[in-house]
Amino acid sequence: HVTDAFDRRLVMAYLEEYLKPDLLDGFVIFATPTSSFSTPSNSFNNKQAAEYVQEAFPQESPIAYGLHPNAEINFRKS
């Protein structure tokens, strides 16, 4: 928790040092045996980033939610 000005100063120093735009450029969020999804390039504008997500994001699967691939078997049976 940030409780005073000194805490805030320390937190801001860490954030400025570690959280750079290049940190997530092309970062693979998740990968399956058949596909993967990387974050959009930092050079994209909002429209390009939205188009990239719509085109490149793999079909919805349990892996996208951090679940085991067999997690949807019971759902598909009912």
C-alpha positions as CSV (number, residue, x, y, z in Angstrom):
1,H,0.0,0.0,0.0
2,V,1.1,3.5,-0.7
3,T,0.6,5.4,2.6
4,D,2.6,8.6,2.2
5,A,4.6,10.8,-0.2
6,F,7.7,8.7,0.3
7,D,5.9,5.5,-0.6
8,R,4.5,7.2,-3.7
9,R,7.9,8.4,-4.7
10,L,9.4,4.9,-4.4
11,V,6.6,3.3,-6.4
12,M,6.8,5.9,-9.1
13,A,10.6,5.3,-9.4
14,Y,10.0,1.6,-9.8
15,L,7.3,2.1,-12.4
16,E,9.4,4.5,-14.4
17,E,12.3,2.1,-14.4
18,Y,10.5,-1.2,-15.1
19,L,7.3,-0.4,-17.1
20,K,8.6,0.7,-20.5
21,P,6.5,0.6,-23.7
22,D,8.9,-1.9,-25.2
23,L,8.2,-4.4,-22.4
24,L,5.0,-5.7,-24.0
25,D,5.8,-5.1,-27.7
26,G,5.3,-8.5,-29.3
27,F,5.0,-10.3,-26.0
28,V,3.3,-13.8,-26.4
29,I,0.3,-13.8,-24.1
30,F,-0.5,-17.4,-24.6
31,A,0.3,-20.2,-26.9
32,T,-1.5,-23.4,-27.8
33,P,-0.2,-26.4,-29.8
34,T,-1.9,-24.9,-32.9
35,S,-1.7,-21.2,-32.4
36,S,-0.4,-18.3,-30.3
37,F,-1.3,-14.6,-29.6
38,S,1.2,-11.8,-29.3
39,T,0.5,-8.3,-28.1
40,P,0.0,-5.7,-30.9
41,S,3.0,-3.6,-31.9
42,N,3.5,-0.4,-29.9
43,S,3.6,1.5,-33.3
44,F,-0.1,0.6,-33.9
45,N,-2.8,3.2,-33.4
46,N,-6.1,2.2,-31.6
47,K,-7.8,1.2,-34.9
48,Q,-4.9,-0.9,-36.0
49,A,-4.5,-2.6,-32.6
50,A,-8.3,-3.4,-32.6
51,E,-8.0,-4.9,-36.1
52,Y,-5.0,-6.9,-35.1
53,V,-6.8,-8.4,-32.1
54,Q,-9.9,-9.3,-34.2
55,E,-7.8,-11.0,-36.9
56,A,-5.0,-12.6,-34.9
57,F,-6.7,-13.7,-31.7
58,P,-7.3,-17.5,-31.9
59,Q,-10.6,-19.0,-31.6
60,E,-12.0,-18.9,-28.0
61,S,-10.5,-21.8,-26.1
62,P,-10.0,-22.8,-22.4
63,I,-6.3,-22.1,-22.8
64,A,-7.1,-18.4,-23.4
65,Y,-8.6,-18.4,-19.8
66,G,-5.7,-20.3,-18.3
67,L,-7.7,-23.6,-18.2
68,H,-6.7,-27.1,-19.2
69,P,-7.7,-27.9,-22.9
70,N,-10.0,-30.6,-21.6
71,A,-12.0,-28.0,-19.5
72,E,-14.6,-27.6,-22.3
73,I,-15.4,-31.3,-22.7
74,N,-18.1,-31.3,-20.1
75,F,-19.5,-28.0,-21.4
76,R,-19.8,-29.4,-25.0
77,K,-21.5,-32.6,-23.8
78,S,-24.4,-30.7,-22.1
